[in-house]
Amino acid sequence: MDARGLLVVPGLIDLHVHVFPGASHYGIAPDPHCLATGVTTVVDAGSSGALTFPAFRQFVIEVAETRILPMLKINATGILSAEVSELPTRASACSRRSRRWEFGTGWPCWAKPRGRRSA
């Protein structure tokens, strides 16, 4: 392959995506959108929650060629739309069960976690 005049880089990482199509209003299919643009790894910023993470893992993470590092949204459903949000305790149980898959935890930008003080 002749790469003269082209930029050759390793696989890129996108640090904020939502790749749970059909469940999240913001979700896109990972492979056509990511791999086609040179992105090989993405951090999903909380598209799934405690109740939807098993489906996200089975139907998106495990079948995608794109490497997906998921953050678990601290609610039951994840980010379905801008109008849906709550903070049930079952999210922490899902997080403990999903350590192998979960990359991090996503707090809604308007929520203040219990026990934290404002600066």
N, C-alpha and C positions, 0 to 999 in steps of 0.2 A: 504494500500500500504506500503510495506516494503522499506524504503529509507536508510537503514543502508549501509554505505560505499559509498553513493552517495552525491553529492552536491545539496542541495535544495536552490533555490534562487527565488525571485519574478521575474515577467516578465522583461526581459532585454530591454534596449533602445539602438537602433542603431542611432547615431547622424548624419550619412551621408550616405544616400542611394539614388538611383534613381529607383522608382517603378512605372514607366509609360511604361509598355511593349508595343511594337508595335508602339509607337510614338517616344520614345527616344532610340537612339542607345544603350545607357547604361542601359535601363530599364529592370528590372526583375519583375516577378509576386510576389507581397508581401507575400501572405499567404504561398505558398509552401516553399519559401526561408526563411521567417522570423519566422513564428510560429513553424516550424519544428526544429528550432535551439534555441528556448526559447525566441526569440525576440518578444515582444508583442506590442511595440511602435517604430515607426521609424520617423525620420525627413527627408523628401524628400528634397534634396538640389537643388531645382530649375529645376526639369524635365519639368515643364510646364511654359508657358508664358501667356501673356494677351489673345492671341487668343485660346490657347489650354487648359487653366485652366478649363473652363466649362466642357470639355470632361473628363479631369483628375478627376474632382470632381465626375461627374456622373458615369463614368465607372470604376473607381479605388477606390477612397476614400470612396464613399458611399456604395460600395459592399464588400470591404475587411473586414475580421475579424481583421486583424492587424490594430492597431490605427495608422493613418498616419497624421503627422503634416507637412503640405506642406509649402515650401518656394516658392514664386513666383519669377521666373527669370525675371530680368528687360529687357525683350525683347518681341517680339510678340509670339514666338513659344516655348520658353524654350530651353532645351538642346536636340536638335535633333541629332546633331553630333558635333564633334570638329570644323567642318568647317563652321557652321552656327551661326552667332551672329549679332545682331544689337540692338539699344537702342531706340525704338519708344516711343513717349509720351503716347500711349494708355496703356502701362503697369501700369502706376500710376492710371489710371481710373479703370482698372481691380482690382488693389489692394484695392482701396476704396470700390468697390462693393463686394469684397470677404473677408472682415474682419472676418466674422464668421468662415471661413475655413482656411484662411491663417495664418501660424505660423510665417513667416518672409519673407524677401526679399533677393534674391541672386544676387549679382553682379558678372559678369565675373571677373576672377582674373586679367585679363589684363586691365580692364576698370577702369577709375578714375571718380567717380561720380562728376557731376558739382557742383561747390561751395566748394569742399573740397580742402584743400591745402596739398601739400606734406610736410612731416615733415623734 
